[in-house]
Amino acid sequence: MHIAPHDNKNRPIVDCDNPTVPLNYFNIVKLKRGEAFEYRVPGYETCIVPATGTVDVTVEGVSFPALGNRGADVWDGEPEGVYVPVGAKVTMVCTSETTETFVAGAKYDRVLDPFDVRADGIDLVQYGSDDTKTHRKIKHILGQKQAGKVGRLLVSELFTVGAGGWSGFPSHKHDTERLPDETRHDETYNFRFRPNWGSGLQMLQRVDNEPGDAYHIMDGSTVCIDRGYHPCCVLPGYEMYYFTILGGLTQRPLVQYFQPTHAYQIETIPGIKDMIAKFK
């Protein structure tokens, strides 16, 4: 499902028990200096990640000051995040001129402890190549380094390296709980482009070798992935970023099932096996 860019007025873009991706939650909060925003999401653990600007965050009385260090856009510095336990009361206050802050969530039934992830705690993976048109960089905010501290939520930022190219290839899915071959993880993306008038394509192929769906994605587009193989690409001459939320049904580690027609290309893309191993 594609949700076109719009002013969500600080209301959830993907709310609790969404019919397409019930395991995910997603909000974008825009504030000006001194403005505050409060939230509580029963039944979901969340993660606060400023796309731009800086916020002071308080989680049930625990303070995490000066979160976020990016200026003009998501390419301008490293990400930071705060993990918020299920149902916790959160207040964020903008301390920069403006902020655009992502709130990612996954359904979970236990209450853990809040913590922050600063720039030096990000887990960076770069793989692919210009020759294979798959060169990209992944910055895990809640990734393998946070194992044991988070319930079912994985949060990452993905960047195409260079202008143009594909991401999420070889095509894979994760819509069925059938360990050890695959896990059920709902997934939600929010896309950005540089320059911001760029755009791309999100494919969603439900069945191997049968026609699927395709969505024209623009700066600010949100895509919800419930089932099917889902590669995406960016137009030549533009860079693409997408904020990625994964919520597991029974576990946090992601097990991807690669589309049989294209799975052999795992062996042709440099570093992809390291990338696969990091979604834990």
Secondary structure, DSSP 8 states (H G I E B T S, - for coil): -EE-----TTS-SB-TT-SS-TTEEEEEEEEETT-EEEE--TTEEEEEEEEEEEEEEEETTEEEEEEEEE-SSTTSS---EEEE-TT--EEEEE-SSEEEEEEEEEE-SS----EEE-GGG-EEEEE--TTTT--EEEEEEESGGGTTT-SSEEEEEEEESSSSEEES-S-EE-EEEETTTEEEEEEEEEEEEESTT-EEEEEEBSSTTS--EEEEEETT-EEEE-SSB--EEE-TT-EEEEEEEEEESS-SS---EE-TTTGGGGGGSTTHHHHHHH--
